[in-house]
Amino acid sequence: DLRSDDQSSLPKDLQEKYVLTRQIGTGVCGEVRLAFERATCAKFAVKIIKKKNFHSEGTATRNAQTEIEILQRVDHPCLIKTLDFYQTDDSFYIVLELMEGGELFQRVKTQQQLKEDVAKLYFYQMLLAVQYLHSNGIIHRDLKPENILLSSHEDVCLIKVTDFNQSRILEESVLMRTLCGTPSYLAPEVFTHGSTSGYGLSVDAWSLGVLLFVCLGGYPPFHESFGQSTTDQIVRGQFTMVPSKWRHVSDQAKDVVRKLLVVDPTRRMSIQEALDHPWLQDQEMRQTAHSLMFPNAASPSVAMEPGSSRKRGRDQDDEDDV
Ligand SMILES: Cc1n[nH]c(N)c1-c1cccs1
């Protein structure tokens, strides 16, 4: 167990480059510590994953390797960046960007529920991050408030998605290879249930619906304290928007939640459809988000034409969204 002043159990090359200090987070896989780069005193977060916390070392290694591969492959302003990676016989050490605002989970807990325009700013950034992952064939699979980090203690701030430990990289499946051949002889169920054991990108859309519900309502849509088992509530899509918590939330925001929390994945709103939803057609919010994501980019000098109403189409979103 690493005490804050005990650096001796760390990999030597990690010790030489960083000083690890206090714990800033814990998770099922281990802990996160604040670190200072010796050469620059720059601050980072070091995620320590104990291999013994997995039921099999193989799982630990496979999950960590997938997480490392994804962390090193992705490059988006709303995805946490990895700087370094080390390992010993019993642990992995991942050096990550430091997000001074901590976890969204704590922010919602402290504020009880977020103001709608703040929730919209965060949700839009989450949509862009997940749209980027999906466009790179990656399903996150574990989107929750603990895995959304905030860059500062201000309401208006950059968010970053973290923890790809449960993520999966969509490899070319047998079904995809099968579909390369002539489909003439394939039975209909190959198309409708070819990957019965798998699931698609839509699992992340559902999780984003839960995340938005928590941000707007300040409580989770599905929880064992509501009587039935959480699993039964989820598979039945049973949730309640308690009036005292939701009466000041706009109908458009509620509509986004309801269209994401649809049990049938084929009927669930997609990430792109959410980006095209009227609630997200908020140019001021998008401009704020883009200035947070690209702080060095020149702000557009040309204001929108007076009276022009830019109804965004798909290509417009693609063009403007990262
Ligand atoms: C990673 C990372 N970078 N910056 C922070 N605060 C983290 C944490 C993740 C989980 C708890 S703290």
The ligand as an ORCA input file, in Angstrom:
! r2SCAN-3c Opt
* xyz 0 1
  C      -7.620     10.844    -13.913
  C      -7.842     12.170    -13.260
  N      -7.314     13.325    -13.720
  N      -7.700     14.329    -12.898
  C      -8.487     13.824    -11.938
  N      -9.074     14.542    -10.942
  C      -8.583     12.446    -12.129
  C      -9.348     11.503    -11.320
  C      -9.973     10.369    -11.733
  C     -10.651      9.704    -10.685
  C     -10.565     10.323     -9.500
  S      -9.622     11.731     -9.656
*
